[in-house]
Amino acid sequence: MNKPLTIFGIISIFLGVIGGFYIIEFWVAAIVGIALIIIGVGVDIGKFSKSSIGEDSVTEFCPKCGSAIKKGSKFCPYCREKL
């Protein structure tokens, strides 16, 4: 979790519950706290999904043009050089 957003969210929810249910400002604090926790968790999920590297990642370069190609390719897709 994104710690600053999550901590502020928990504090906001805590203040909303402690303040009472009849004052509108405390309801707003609780709603903002829930939103901050959701955003904090979502940011971390996005980091993990972008950082994963698959098996077909770029590992070779064309000797003629220098473009990045997938491992196991027989031809360069840009200059048609046989590898």
mmCIF file of the N, C-alpha and C atoms, coordinates in Angstrom:
data_MODEL
# 
_entry.id   MODEL 
# 
loop_
_atom_site.group_PDB 
_atom_site.id 
_atom_site.type_symbol 
_atom_site.label_atom_id 
_atom_site.label_alt_id 
_atom_site.label_comp_id 
_atom_site.label_asym_id 
_atom_site.label_entity_id 
_atom_site.label_seq_id 
_atom_site.pdbx_PDB_ins_code 
_atom_site.Cartn_x 
_atom_site.Cartn_y 
_atom_site.Cartn_z 
_atom_site.occupancy 
_atom_site.B_iso_or_equiv 
_atom_site.pdbx_formal_charge 
_atom_site.auth_seq_id 
_atom_site.auth_comp_id 
_atom_site.auth_asym_id 
_atom_site.auth_atom_id 
_atom_site.pdbx_PDB_model_num 
ATOM 1   N N  . MET A 1 1  ? 0.834   -1.176  0.000   1.00 0.00 ? 1  MET A N  1 
ATOM 2   C CA . MET A 1 1  ? 0.000   0.000   0.000   1.00 0.00 ? 1  MET A CA 1 
ATOM 3   C C  . MET A 1 1  ? 0.877   1.238   0.000   1.00 0.00 ? 1  MET A C  1 
ATOM 4   N N  . ASN A 1 2  ? 0.353   2.299   -0.559  1.00 0.00 ? 2  ASN A N  1 
ATOM 5   C CA . ASN A 1 2  ? 1.040   3.574   -0.524  1.00 0.00 ? 2  ASN A CA 1 
ATOM 6   C C  . ASN A 1 2  ? 0.854   4.129   0.890   1.00 0.00 ? 2  ASN A C  1 
ATOM 7   N N  . LYS A 1 3  ? 1.907   4.128   1.679   1.00 0.00 ? 3  LYS A N  1 
ATOM 8   C CA . LYS A 1 3  ? 1.785   4.393   3.108   1.00 0.00 ? 3  LYS A CA 1 
ATOM 9   C C  . LYS A 1 3  ? 1.227   5.775   3.453   1.00 0.00 ? 3  LYS A C  1 
ATOM 10  N N  . PRO A 1 4  ? 1.694   6.886   2.837   1.00 0.00 ? 4  PRO A N  1 
ATOM 11  C CA . PRO A 1 4  ? 1.135   8.183   3.233   1.00 0.00 ? 4  PRO A CA 1 
ATOM 12  C C  . PRO A 1 4  ? -0.364  8.288   2.976   1.00 0.00 ? 4  PRO A C  1 
ATOM 13  N N  . LEU A 1 5  ? -0.814  7.837   1.810   1.00 0.00 ? 5  LEU A N  1 
ATOM 14  C CA . LEU A 1 5  ? -2.244  7.918   1.515   1.00 0.00 ? 5  LEU A CA 1 
ATOM 15  C C  . LEU A 1 5  ? -3.050  7.032   2.452   1.00 0.00 ? 5  LEU A C  1 
ATOM 16  N N  . THR A 1 6  ? -2.550  5.854   2.730   1.00 0.00 ? 6  THR A N  1 
ATOM 17  C CA . THR A 1 6  ? -3.272  4.934   3.596   1.00 0.00 ? 6  THR A CA 1 
ATOM 18  C C  . THR A 1 6  ? -3.334  5.452   5.027   1.00 0.00 ? 6  THR A C  1 
ATOM 19  N N  . ILE A 1 7  ? -2.241  6.023   5.512   1.00 0.00 ? 7  ILE A N  1 
ATOM 20  C CA . ILE A 1 7  ? -2.225  6.561   6.877   1.00 0.00 ? 7  ILE A CA 1 
ATOM 21  C C  . ILE A 1 7  ? -3.186  7.735   7.002   1.00 0.00 ? 7  ILE A C  1 
ATOM 22  N N  . PHE A 1 8  ? -3.175  8.654   6.028   1.00 0.00 ? 8  PHE A N  1 
ATOM 23  C CA . PHE A 1 8  ? -4.113  9.777   6.071   1.00 0.00 ? 8  PHE A CA 1 
ATOM 24  C C  . PHE A 1 8  ? -5.553  9.283   5.969   1.00 0.00 ? 8  PHE A C  1 
ATOM 25  N N  . GLY A 1 9  ? -5.772  8.232   5.194   1.00 0.00 ? 9  GLY A N  1 
ATOM 26  C CA . GLY A 1 9  ? -7.118  7.673   5.084   1.00 0.00 ? 9  GLY A CA 1 
ATOM 27  C C  . GLY A 1 9  ? -7.602  7.095   6.398   1.00 0.00 ? 9  GLY A C  1 
ATOM 28  N N  . ILE A 1 10 ? -6.735  6.361   7.090   1.00 0.00 ? 10 ILE A N  1 
ATOM 29  C CA . ILE A 1 10 ? -7.117  5.766   8.373   1.00 0.00 ? 10 ILE A CA 1 
ATOM 30  C C  . ILE A 1 10 ? -7.379  6.855   9.409   1.00 0.00 ? 10 ILE A C  1 
ATOM 31  N N  . ILE A 1 11 ? -6.557  7.894   9.415   1.00 0.00 ? 11 ILE A N  1 
ATOM 32  C CA . ILE A 1 11 ? -6.768  9.006   10.352  1.00 0.00 ? 11 ILE A CA 1 
ATOM 33  C C  . ILE A 1 11 ? -8.093  9.697   10.065  1.00 0.00 ? 11 ILE A C  1 
ATOM 34  N N  . SER A 1 12 ? -8.408  9.901   8.785   1.00 0.00 ? 12 SER A N  1 
ATOM 35  C CA . SER A 1 12 ? -9.664  10.564  8.434   1.00 0.00 ? 12 SER A CA 1 
ATOM 36  C C  . SER A 1 12 ? -10.870 9.732   8.853   1.00 0.00 ? 12 SER A C  1 
ATOM 37  N N  . ILE A 1 13 ? -10.798 8.432   8.629   1.00 0.00 ? 13 ILE A N  1 
ATOM 38  C CA . ILE A 1 13 ? -11.913 7.570   9.046   1.00 0.00 ? 13 ILE A CA 1 
ATOM 39  C C  . ILE A 1 13 ? -12.043 7.579   10.570  1.00 0.00 ? 13 ILE A C  1 
ATOM 40  N N  . PHE A 1 14 ? -10.914 7.529   11.276  1.00 0.00 ? 14 PHE A N  1 
ATOM 41  C CA . PHE A 1 14 ? -10.933 7.547   12.738  1.00 0.00 ? 14 PHE A CA 1 
ATOM 42  C C  . PHE A 1 14 ? -11.569 8.838   13.255  1.00 0.00 ? 14 PHE A C  1 
ATOM 43  N N  . LEU A 1 15 ? -11.175 9.972   12.679  1.00 0.00 ? 15 LEU A N  1 
ATOM 44  C CA . LEU A 1 15 ? -11.758 11.247  13.105  1.00 0.00 ? 15 LEU A CA 1 
ATOM 45  C C  . LEU A 1 15 ? -13.244 11.319  12.770  1.00 0.00 ? 15 LEU A C  1 
ATOM 46  N N  . GLY A 1 16 ? -13.625 10.735  11.648  1.00 0.00 ? 16 GLY A N  1 
ATOM 47  C CA . GLY A 1 16 ? -15.039 10.730  11.286  1.00 0.00 ? 16 GLY A CA 1 
ATOM 48  C C  . GLY A 1 16 ? -15.878 9.917   12.255  1.00 0.00 ? 16 GLY A C  1 
ATOM 49  N N  . VAL A 1 17 ? -15.356 8.798   12.712  1.00 0.00 ? 17 VAL A N  1 
ATOM 50  C CA . VAL A 1 17 ? -16.105 7.956   13.647  1.00 0.00 ? 17 VAL A CA 1 
ATOM 51  C C  . VAL A 1 17 ? -16.126 8.583   15.036  1.00 0.00 ? 17 VAL A C  1 
ATOM 52  N N  . ILE A 1 18 ? -14.994 9.133   15.480  1.00 0.00 ? 18 ILE A N  1 
ATOM 53  C CA . ILE A 1 18 ? -14.912 9.739   16.812  1.00 0.00 ? 18 ILE A CA 1 
ATOM 54  C C  . ILE A 1 18 ? -15.775 10.999  16.887  1.00 0.00 ? 18 ILE A C  1 
ATOM 55  N N  . GLY A 1 19 ? -15.791 11.789  15.805  1.00 0.00 ? 19 GLY A N  1 
ATOM 56  C CA . GLY A 1 19 ? -16.483 13.072  15.827  1.00 0.00 ? 19 GLY A CA 1 
ATOM 57  C C  . GLY A 1 19 ? -17.979 12.972  15.977  1.00 0.00 ? 19 GLY A C  1 
ATOM 58  N N  . GLY A 1 20 ? -18.526 11.877  15.645  1.00 0.00 ? 20 GLY A N  1 
ATOM 59  C CA . GLY A 1 20 ? -19.976 11.724  15.760  1.00 0.00 ? 20 GLY A CA 1 
ATOM 60  C C  . GLY A 1 20 ? -20.612 11.652  14.389  1.00 0.00 ? 20 GLY A C  1 
ATOM 61  N N  . PHE A 1 21 ? -21.788 11.104  14.373  1.00 0.00 ? 21 PHE A N  1 
ATOM 62  C CA . PHE A 1 21 ? -22.456 10.877  13.106  1.00 0.00 ? 21 PHE A CA 1 
ATOM 63  C C  . PHE A 1 21 ? -23.417 12.000  12.731  1.00 0.00 ? 21 PHE A C  1 
ATOM 64  N N  . TYR A 1 22 ? -23.567 13.009  13.539  1.00 0.00 ? 22 TYR A N  1 
ATOM 65  C CA . TYR A 1 22 ? -24.539 14.058  13.264  1.00 0.00 ? 22 TYR A CA 1 
ATOM 66  C C  . TYR A 1 22 ? -23.911 15.331  12.703  1.00 0.00 ? 22 TYR A C  1 
ATOM 67  N N  . ILE A 1 23 ? -22.585 15.404  12.616  1.00 0.00 ? 23 ILE A N  1 
ATOM 68  C CA . ILE A 1 23 ? -21.923 16.589  12.068  1.00 0.00 ? 23 ILE A CA 1 
ATOM 69  C C  . ILE A 1 23 ? -21.397 16.243  10.676  1.00 0.00 ? 23 ILE A C  1 
ATOM 70  N N  . ILE A 1 24 ? -21.756 17.037  9.691   1.00 0.00 ? 24 ILE A N  1 
ATOM 71  C CA . ILE A 1 24 ? -21.456 16.733  8.286   1.00 0.00 ? 24 ILE A CA 1 
ATOM 72  C C  . ILE A 1 24 ? -19.954 16.720  7.999   1.00 0.00 ? 24 ILE A C  1 
ATOM 73  N N  . GLU A 1 25 ? -19.173 17.544  8.684   1.00 0.00 ? 25 GLU A N  1 
ATOM 74  C CA . GLU A 1 25 ? -17.737 17.588  8.427   1.00 0.00 ? 25 GLU A CA 1 
ATOM 75  C C  . GLU A 1 25 ? -17.066 16.247  8.729   1.00 0.00 ? 25 GLU A C  1 
ATOM 76  N N  . PHE A 1 26 ? -17.537 15.559  9.718   1.00 0.00 ? 26 PHE A N  1 
ATOM 77  C CA . PHE A 1 26 ? -16.946 14.275  10.065  1.00 0.00 ? 26 PHE A CA 1 
ATOM 78  C C  . PHE A 1 26 ? -17.331 13.194  9.059   1.00 0.00 ? 26 PHE A C  1 
ATOM 79  N N  . TRP A 1 27 ? -18.522 13.296  8.497   1.00 0.00 ? 27 TRP A N  1 
ATOM 80  C CA . TRP A 1 27 ? -18.908 12.382  7.414   1.00 0.00 ? 27 TRP A CA 1 
ATOM 81  C C  . TRP A 1 27 ? -18.002 12.590  6.206   1.00 0.00 ? 27 TRP A C  1 
ATOM 82  N N  . VAL A 1 28 ? -17.714 13.863  5.900   1.00 0.00 ? 28 VAL A N  1 
ATOM 83  C CA . VAL A 1 28 ? -16.815 14.170  4.780   1.00 0.00 ? 28 VAL A CA 1 
ATOM 84  C C  . VAL A 1 28 ? -15.426 13.605  5.055   1.00 0.00 ? 28 VAL A C  1 
ATOM 85  N N  . ALA A 1 29 ? -14.953 13.727  6.283   1.00 0.00 ? 29 ALA A N  1 
ATOM 86  C CA . ALA A 1 29 ? -13.633 13.183  6.631   1.00 0.00 ? 29 ALA A CA 1 
ATOM 87  C C  . ALA A 1 29 ? -13.607 11.668  6.455   1.00 0.00 ? 29 ALA A C  1 
ATOM 88  N N  . ALA A 1 30 ? -14.671 10.999  6.839   1.00 0.00 ? 30 ALA A N  1 
ATOM 89  C CA . ALA A 1 30 ? -14.712 9.545   6.689   1.00 0.00 ? 30 ALA A CA 1 
ATOM 90  C C  . ALA A 1 30 ? -14.740 9.145   5.219   1.00 0.00 ? 30 ALA A C  1 
ATOM 91  N N  . ILE A 1 31 ? -15.501 9.855   4.400   1.00 0.00 ? 31 ILE A N  1 
ATOM 92  C CA . ILE A 1 31 ? -15.579 9.540   2.968   1.00 0.00 ? 31 ILE A CA 1 
ATOM 93  C C  . ILE A 1 31 ? -14.237 9.800   2.289   1.00 0.00 ? 31 ILE A C  1 
ATOM 94  N N  . VAL A 1 32 ? -13.589 10.898  2.634   1.00 0.00 ? 32 VAL A N  1 
ATOM 95  C CA . VAL A 1 32 ? -12.268 11.196  2.074   1.00 0.00 ? 32 VAL A CA 1 
ATOM 96  C C  . VAL A 1 32 ? -11.264 10.133  2.512   1.00 0.00 ? 32 VAL A C  1 
ATOM 97  N N  . GLY A 1 33 ? -11.356 9.678   3.739   1.00 0.00 ? 33 GLY A N  1 
ATOM 98  C CA . GLY A 1 33 ? -10.461 8.629   4.223   1.00 0.00 ? 33 GLY A CA 1 
ATOM 99  C C  . GLY A 1 33 ? -10.613 7.334   3.450   1.00 0.00 ? 33 GLY A C  1 
ATOM 100 N N  . ILE A 1 34 ? -11.845 6.947   3.172   1.00 0.00 ? 34 ILE A N  1 
ATOM 101 C CA . ILE A 1 34 ? -12.081 5.731   2.386   1.00 0.00 ? 34 ILE A CA 1 
ATOM 102 C C  . ILE A 1 34 ? -11.513 5.892   0.984   1.00 0.00 ? 34 ILE A C  1 
ATOM 103 N N  . ALA A 1 35 ? -11.719 7.066   0.381   1.00 0.00 ? 35 ALA A N  1 
ATOM 104 C CA . ALA A 1 35 ? -11.193 7.312   -0.970  1.00 0.00 ? 35 ALA A CA 1 
ATOM 105 C C  . ALA A 1 35 ? -9.665  7.261   -0.985  1.00 0.00 ? 35 ALA A C  1 
ATOM 106 N N  . LEU A 1 36 ? -9.021  7.818   0.021   1.00 0.00 ? 36 LEU A N  1 
ATOM 107 C CA . LEU A 1 36 ? -7.556  7.798   0.079   1.00 0.00 ? 36 LEU A CA 1 
ATOM 108 C C  . LEU A 1 36 ? -7.017  6.377   0.217   1.00 0.00 ? 36 LEU A C  1 
ATOM 109 N N  . ILE A 1 37 ? -7.688  5.555   0.989   1.00 0.00 ? 37 ILE A N  1 
ATOM 110 C CA . ILE A 1 37 ? -7.239  4.164   1.127   1.00 0.00 ? 37 ILE A CA 1 
ATOM 111 C C  . ILE A 1 37 ? -7.381  3.433   -0.199  1.00 0.00 ? 37 ILE A C  1 
ATOM 112 N N  . ILE A 1 38 ? -8.493  3.649   -0.897  1.00 0.00 ? 38 ILE A N  1 
ATOM 113 C CA . ILE A 1 38 ? -8.694  2.993   -2.194  1.00 0.00 ? 38 ILE A CA 1 
ATOM 114 C C  . ILE A 1 38 ? -7.637  3.447   -3.193  1.00 0.00 ? 38 ILE A C  1 
ATOM 115 N N  . ILE A 1 39 ? -7.338  4.733   -3.232  1.00 0.00 ? 39 ILE A N  1 
ATOM 116 C CA . ILE A 1 39 ? -6.313  5.247   -4.150  1.00 0.00 ? 39 ILE A CA 1 
ATOM 117 C C  . ILE A 1 39 ? -4.937  4.691   -3.778  1.00 0.00 ? 39 ILE A C  1 
ATOM 118 N N  . GLY A 1 40 ? -4.627  4.642   -2.489  1.00 0.00 ? 40 GLY A N  1 
ATOM 119 C CA . GLY A 1 40 ? -3.336  4.119   -2.045  1.00 0.00 ? 40 GLY A CA 1 
ATOM 120 C C  . GLY A 1 40 ? -3.126  2.673   -2.430  1.00 0.00 ? 40 GLY A C  1 
ATOM 121 N N  . VAL A 1 41 ? -4.162  1.871   -2.325  1.00 0.00 ? 41 VAL A N  1 
ATOM 122 C CA . VAL A 1 41 ? -4.058  0.463   -2.712  1.00 0.00 ? 41 VAL A CA 1 
ATOM 123 C C  . VAL A 1 41 ? -3.967  0.346   -4.231  1.00 0.00 ? 41 VAL A C  1 
ATOM 124 N N  . GLY A 1 42 ? -4.721  1.157   -4.954  1.00 0.00 ? 42 GLY A N  1 
ATOM 125 C CA . GLY A 1 42 ? -4.710  1.113   -6.418  1.00 0.00 ? 42 GLY A CA 1 
ATOM 126 C C  . GLY A 1 42 ? -3.377  1.501   -7.015  1.00 0.00 ? 42 GLY A C  1 
ATOM 127 N N  . VAL A 1 43 ? -2.688  2.449   -6.412  1.00 0.00 ? 43 VAL A N  1 
ATOM 128 C CA . VAL A 1 43 ? -1.378  2.867   -6.910  1.00 0.00 ? 43 VAL A CA 1 
ATOM 129 C C  . VAL A 1 43 ? -0.394  1.709   -6.829  1.00 0.00 ? 43 VAL A C  1 
ATOM 130 N N  . ASP A 1 44 ? -0.423  0.969   -5.743  1.00 0.00 ? 44 ASP A N  1 
ATOM 131 C CA . ASP A 1 44 ? 0.494   -0.164  -5.595  1.00 0.00 ? 44 ASP A CA 1 
ATOM 132 C C  . ASP A 1 44 ? 0.160   -1.301  -6.545  1.00 0.00 ? 44 ASP A C  1 
ATOM 133 N N  . ILE A 1 45 ? -1.115  -1.540  -6.782  1.00 0.00 ? 45 ILE A N  1 
ATOM 134 C CA . ILE A 1 45 ? -1.493  -2.597  -7.724  1.00 0.00 ? 45 ILE A CA 1 
ATOM 135 C C  . ILE A 1 45 ? -0.988  -2.246  -9.117  1.00 0.00 ? 45 ILE A C  1 
ATOM 136 N N  . GLY A 1 46 ? -1.056  -0.968  -9.488  1.00 0.00 ? 46 GLY A N  1 
ATOM 137 C CA . GLY A 1 46 ? -0.543  -0.536  -10.787 1.00 0.00 ? 46 GLY A CA 1 
ATOM 138 C C  . GLY A 1 46 ? 0.952   -0.723  -10.917 1.00 0.00 ? 46 GLY A C  1 
ATOM 139 N N  . LYS A 1 47 ? 1.683   -0.516  -9.845  1.00 0.00 ? 47 LYS A N  1 
ATOM 140 C CA . LYS A 1 47 ? 3.139   -0.705  -9.882  1.00 0.00 ? 47 LYS A CA 1 
ATOM 141 C C  . LYS A 1 47 ? 3.499   -2.156  -10.136 1.00 0.00 ? 47 LYS A C  1 
ATOM 142 N N  . PHE A 1 48 ? 2.798   -3.064  -9.471  1.00 0.00 ? 48 PHE A N  1 
ATOM 143 C CA . PHE A 1 48 ? 3.116   -4.482  -9.623  1.00 0.00 ? 48 PHE A CA 1 
ATOM 144 C C  . PHE A 1 48 ? 2.777   -4.990  -11.013 1.00 0.00 ? 48 PHE A C  1 
ATOM 145 N N  . SER A 1 49 ? 1.690   -4.528  -11.592 1.00 0.00 ? 49 SER A N  1 
ATOM 146 C CA . SER A 1 49 ? 1.313   -5.039  -12.910 1.00 0.00 ? 49 SER A CA 1 
ATOM 147 C C  . SER A 1 49 ? 2.250   -4.533  -14.003 1.00 0.00 ? 49 SER A C  1 
ATOM 148 N N  . LYS A 1 50 ? 2.828   -3.362  -13.831 1.00 0.00 ? 50 LYS A N  1 
ATOM 149 C CA . LYS A 1 50 ? 3.738   -2.827  -14.843 1.00 0.00 ? 50 LYS A CA 1 
ATOM 150 C C  . LYS A 1 50 ? 5.151   -3.391  -14.709 1.00 0.00 ? 50 LYS A C  1 
ATOM 151 N N  . SER A 1 51 ? 5.509   -3.874  -13.541 1.00 0.00 ? 51 SER A N  1 
ATOM 152 C CA . SER A 1 51 ? 6.885   -4.311  -13.329 1.00 0.00 ? 51 SER A CA 1 
ATOM 153 C C  . SER A 1 51 ? 7.135   -5.759  -13.744 1.00 0.00 ? 51 SER A C  1 
ATOM 154 N N  . SER A 1 52 ? 6.087   -6.505  -14.037 1.00 0.00 ? 52 SER A N  1 
ATOM 155 C CA . SER A 1 52 ? 6.305   -7.902  -14.404 1.00 0.00 ? 52 SER A CA 1 
ATOM 156 C C  . SER A 1 52 ? 6.860   -8.003  -15.819 1.00 0.00 ? 52 SER A C  1 
ATOM 157 N N  . ILE A 1 53 ? 7.833   -8.875  -15.996 1.00 0.00 ? 53 ILE A N  1 
ATOM 158 C CA . ILE A 1 53 ? 8.482   -9.055  -17.293 1.00 0.00 ? 53 ILE A CA 1 
ATOM 159 C C  . ILE A 1 53 ? 8.170   -10.460 -17.770 1.00 0.00 ? 53 ILE A C  1 
ATOM 160 N N  . GLY A 1 54 ? 7.680   -10.567 -18.987 1.00 0.00 ? 54 GLY A N  1 
ATOM 161 C CA . GLY A 1 54 ? 7.286   -11.858 -19.521 1.00 0.00 ? 54 GLY A CA 1 
ATOM 162 C C  . GLY A 1 54 ? 8.434   -12.575 -20.193 1.00 0.00 ? 54 GLY A C  1 
ATOM 163 N N  . GLU A 1 55 ? 8.122   -13.762 -20.692 1.00 0.00 ? 55 GLU A N  1 
ATOM 164 C CA . GLU A 1 55 ? 9.123   -14.581 -21.370 1.00 0.00 ? 55 GLU A CA 1 
ATOM 165 C C  . GLU A 1 55 ? 9.512   -14.000 -22.724 1.00 0.00 ? 55 GLU A C  1 
ATOM 166 N N  . ASP A 1 56 ? 8.589   -13.294 -23.401 1.00 0.00 ? 56 ASP A N  1 
ATOM 167 C CA . ASP A 1 56 ? 8.909   -12.776 -24.742 1.00 0.00 ? 56 ASP A CA 1 
ATOM 168 C C  . ASP A 1 56 ? 9.543   -11.390 -24.676 1.00 0.00 ? 56 ASP A C  1 
ATOM 169 N N  . SER A 1 57 ? 10.219  -11.078 -23.615 1.00 0.00 ? 57 SER A N  1 
ATOM 170 C CA . SER A 1 57 ? 10.817  -9.752  -23.502 1.00 0.00 ? 57 SER A CA 1 
ATOM 171 C C  . SER A 1 57 ? 11.959  -9.592  -24.505 1.00 0.00 ? 57 SER A C  1 
ATOM 172 N N  . VAL A 1 58 ? 12.292  -8.356  -24.771 1.00 0.00 ? 58 VAL A N  1 
ATOM 173 C CA . VAL A 1 58 ? 13.347  -8.049  -25.740 1.00 0.00 ? 58 VAL A CA 1 
ATOM 174 C C  . VAL A 1 58 ? 14.693  -8.444  -25.149 1.00 0.00 ? 58 VAL A C  1 
ATOM 175 N N  . THR A 1 59 ? 15.408  -9.319  -25.852 1.00 0.00 ? 59 THR A N  1 
ATOM 176 C CA . THR A 1 59 ? 16.706  -9.758  -25.338 1.00 0.00 ? 59 THR A CA 1 
ATOM 177 C C  . THR A 1 59 ? 17.797  -9.716  -26.395 1.00 0.00 ? 59 THR A C  1 
ATOM 178 N N  . GLU A 1 60 ? 17.453  -9.479  -27.650 1.00 0.00 ? 60 GLU A N  1 
ATOM 179 C CA . GLU A 1 60 ? 18.456  -9.460  -28.714 1.00 0.00 ? 60 GLU A CA 1 
ATOM 180 C C  . GLU A 1 60 ? 18.353  -8.155  -29.497 1.00 0.00 ? 60 GLU A C  1 
ATOM 181 N N  . PHE A 1 61 ? 19.426  -7.840  -30.205 1.00 0.00 ? 61 PHE A N  1 
ATOM 182 C CA . PHE A 1 61 ? 19.454  -6.662  -31.057 1.00 0.00 ? 61 PHE A CA 1 
ATOM 183 C C  . PHE A 1 61 ? 19.920  -7.067  -32.446 1.00 0.00 ? 61 PHE A C  1 
ATOM 184 N N  . CYS A 1 62 ? 19.395  -6.405  -33.454 1.00 0.00 ? 62 CYS A N  1 
ATOM 185 C CA . CYS A 1 62 ? 19.774  -6.693  -34.835 1.00 0.00 ? 62 CYS A CA 1 
ATOM 186 C C  . CYS A 1 62 ? 21.205  -6.205  -35.069 1.00 0.00 ? 62 CYS A C  1 
ATOM 187 N N  . PRO A 1 63 ? 22.073  -7.030  -35.670 1.00 0.00 ? 63 PRO A N  1 
ATOM 188 C CA . PRO A 1 63 ? 23.454  -6.603  -35.905 1.00 0.00 ? 63 PRO A CA 1 
ATOM 189 C C  . PRO A 1 63 ? 23.569  -5.536  -36.994 1.00 0.00 ? 63 PRO A C  1 
ATOM 190 N N  . LYS A 1 64 ? 22.579  -5.444  -37.880 1.00 0.00 ? 64 LYS A N  1 
ATOM 191 C CA . LYS A 1 64 ? 22.655  -4.481  -38.976 1.00 0.00 ? 64 LYS A CA 1 
ATOM 192 C C  . LYS A 1 64 ? 22.101  -3.108  -38.580 1.00 0.00 ? 64 LYS A C  1 
ATOM 193 N N  . CYS A 1 65 ? 20.867  -3.089  -38.071 1.00 0.00 ? 65 CYS A N  1 
ATOM 194 C CA . CYS A 1 65 ? 20.242  -1.792  -37.771 1.00 0.00 ? 65 CYS A CA 1 
ATOM 195 C C  . CYS A 1 65 ? 20.214  -1.465  -36.282 1.00 0.00 ? 65 CYS A C  1 
ATOM 196 N N  . GLY A 1 66 ? 20.432  -2.445  -35.406 1.00 0.00 ? 66 GLY A N  1 
ATOM 197 C CA . GLY A 1 66 ? 20.493  -2.193  -33.970 1.00 0.00 ? 66 GLY A CA 1 
ATOM 198 C C  . GLY A 1 66 ? 19.142  -2.144  -33.278 1.00 0.00 ? 66 GLY A C  1 
ATOM 199 N N  . SER A 1 67 ? 18.062  -2.477  -33.976 1.00 0.00 ? 67 SER A N  1 
ATOM 200 C CA . SER A 1 67 ? 16.741  -2.430  -33.346 1.00 0.00 ? 67 SER A CA 1 
ATOM 201 C C  . SER A 1 67 ? 16.558  -3.625  -32.410 1.00 0.00 ? 67 SER A C  1 
ATOM 202 N N  . ALA A 1 68 ? 15.741  -3.433  -31.394 1.00 0.00 ? 68 ALA A N  1 
ATOM 203 C CA . ALA A 1 68 ? 15.482  -4.489  -30.419 1.00 0.00 ? 68 ALA A CA 1 
ATOM 204 C C  . ALA A 1 68 ? 14.469  -5.467  -30.990 1.00 0.00 ? 68 ALA A C  1 
ATOM 205 N N  . ILE A 1 69 ? 14.750  -6.759  -30.849 1.00 0.00 ? 69 ILE A N  1 
ATOM 206 C CA . ILE A 1 69 ? 13.860  -7.798  -31.366 1.00 0.00 ? 69 ILE A CA 1 
ATOM 207 C C  . ILE A 1 69 ? 13.666  -8.877  -30.313 1.00 0.00 ? 69 ILE A C  1 
ATOM 208 N N  . LYS A 1 70 ? 12.633  -9.693  -30.501 1.00 0.00 ? 70 LYS A N  1 
ATOM 209 C CA . LYS A 1 70 ? 12.361  -10.777 -29.566 1.00 0.00 ? 70 LYS A CA 1 
ATOM 210 C C  . LYS A 1 70 ? 13.375  -11.897 -29.742 1.00 0.00 ? 70 LYS A C  1 
ATOM 211 N N  . LYS A 1 71 ? 13.641  -12.573 -28.656 1.00 0.00 ? 71 LYS A N  1 
ATOM 212 C CA . LYS A 1 71 ? 14.578  -13.691 -28.692 1.00 0.00 ? 71 LYS A CA 1 
ATOM 213 C C  . LYS A 1 71 ? 13.978  -14.826 -29.522 1.00 0.00 ? 71 LYS A C  1 
ATOM 214 N N  . GLY A 1 72 ? 14.775  -15.396 -30.399 1.00 0.00 ? 72 GLY A N  1 
ATOM 215 C CA . GLY A 1 72 ? 14.325  -16.493 -31.234 1.00 0.00 ? 72 GLY A CA 1 
ATOM 216 C C  . GLY A 1 72 ? 13.808  -16.074 -32.597 1.00 0.00 ? 72 GLY A C  1 
ATOM 217 N N  . SER A 1 73 ? 13.836  -14.788 -32.910 1.00 0.00 ? 73 SER A N  1 
ATOM 218 C CA . SER A 1 73 ? 13.379  -14.332 -34.226 1.00 0.00 ? 73 SER A CA 1 
ATOM 219 C C  . SER A 1 73 ? 14.394  -14.729 -35.289 1.00 0.00 ? 73 SER A C  1 
ATOM 220 N N  . LYS A 1 74 ? 13.901  -15.057 -36.490 1.00 0.00 ? 74 LYS A N  1 
ATOM 221 C CA . LYS A 1 74 ? 14.795  -15.450 -37.578 1.00 0.00 ? 74 LYS A CA 1 
ATOM 222 C C  . LYS A 1 74 ? 15.142  -14.277 -38.476 1.00 0.00 ? 74 LYS A C  1 
ATOM 223 N N  . PHE A 1 75 ? 14.271  -13.260 -38.511 1.00 0.00 ? 75 PHE A N  1 
ATOM 224 C CA . PHE A 1 75 ? 14.498  -12.077 -39.339 1.00 0.00 ? 75 PHE A CA 1 
ATOM 225 C C  . PHE A 1 75 ? 14.236  -10.826 -38.518 1.00 0.00 ? 75 PHE A C  1 
ATOM 226 N N  . CYS A 1 76 ? 14.938  -9.760  -38.840 1.00 0.00 ? 76 CYS A N  1 
ATOM 227 C CA . CYS A 1 76 ? 14.676  -8.464  -38.222 1.00 0.00 ? 76 CYS A CA 1 
ATOM 228 C C  . CYS A 1 76 ? 13.424  -7.888  -38.887 1.00 0.00 ? 76 CYS A C  1 
ATOM 229 N N  . PRO A 1 77 ? 12.419  -7.456  -38.123 1.00 0.00 ? 77 PRO A N  1 
ATOM 230 C CA . PRO A 1 77 ? 11.199  -6.939  -38.739 1.00 0.00 ? 77 PRO A CA 1 
ATOM 231 C C  . PRO A 1 77 ? 11.375  -5.559  -39.376 1.00 0.00 ? 77 PRO A C  1 
ATOM 232 N N  . TYR A 1 78 ? 12.482  -4.886  -39.117 1.00 0.00 ? 78 TYR A N  1 
ATOM 233 C CA . TYR A 1 78 ? 12.682  -3.537  -39.634 1.00 0.00 ? 78 TYR A CA 1 
ATOM 234 C C  . TYR A 1 78 ? 13.539  -3.512  -40.895 1.00 0.00 ? 78 TYR A C  1 
ATOM 235 N N  . CYS A 1 79 ? 14.649  -4.231  -40.884 1.00 0.00 ? 79 CYS A N  1 
ATOM 236 C CA . CYS A 1 79 ? 15.550  -4.189  -42.043 1.00 0.00 ? 79 CYS A CA 1 
ATOM 237 C C  . CYS A 1 79 ? 15.575  -5.511  -42.816 1.00 0.00 ? 79 CYS A C  1 
ATOM 238 N N  . ARG A 1 80 ? 14.826  -6.516  -42.369 1.00 0.00 ? 80 ARG A N  1 
ATOM 239 C CA . ARG A 1 80 ? 14.731  -7.833  -43.016 1.00 0.00 ? 80 ARG A CA 1 
ATOM 240 C C  . ARG A 1 80 ? 16.062  -8.583  -43.079 1.00 0.00 ? 80 ARG A C  1 
ATOM 241 N N  . GLU A 1 81 ? 16.947  -8.283  -42.163 1.00 0.00 ? 81 GLU A N  1 
ATOM 242 C CA . GLU A 1 81 ? 18.237  -8.979  -42.087 1.00 0.00 ? 81 GLU A CA 1 
ATOM 243 C C  . GLU A 1 81 ? 18.019  -10.357 -41.470 1.00 0.00 ? 81 GLU A C  1 
ATOM 244 N N  . LYS A 1 82 ? 18.609  -11.385 -42.066 1.00 0.00 ? 82 LYS A N  1 
ATOM 245 C CA . LYS A 1 82 ? 18.508  -12.734 -41.524 1.00 0.00 ? 82 LYS A CA 1 
ATOM 246 C C  . LYS A 1 82 ? 19.455  -12.853 -40.332 1.00 0.00 ? 82 LYS A C  1 
ATOM 247 N N  . LEU A 1 83 ? 18.941  -13.355 -39.236 1.00 0.00 ? 83 LEU A N  1 
ATOM 248 C CA . LEU A 1 83 ? 19.738  -13.442 -38.002 1.00 0.00 ? 83 LEU A CA 1 
ATOM 249 C C  . LEU A 1 83 ? 20.372  -14.808 -37.851 1.00 0.00 ? 83 LEU A C  1 
# 
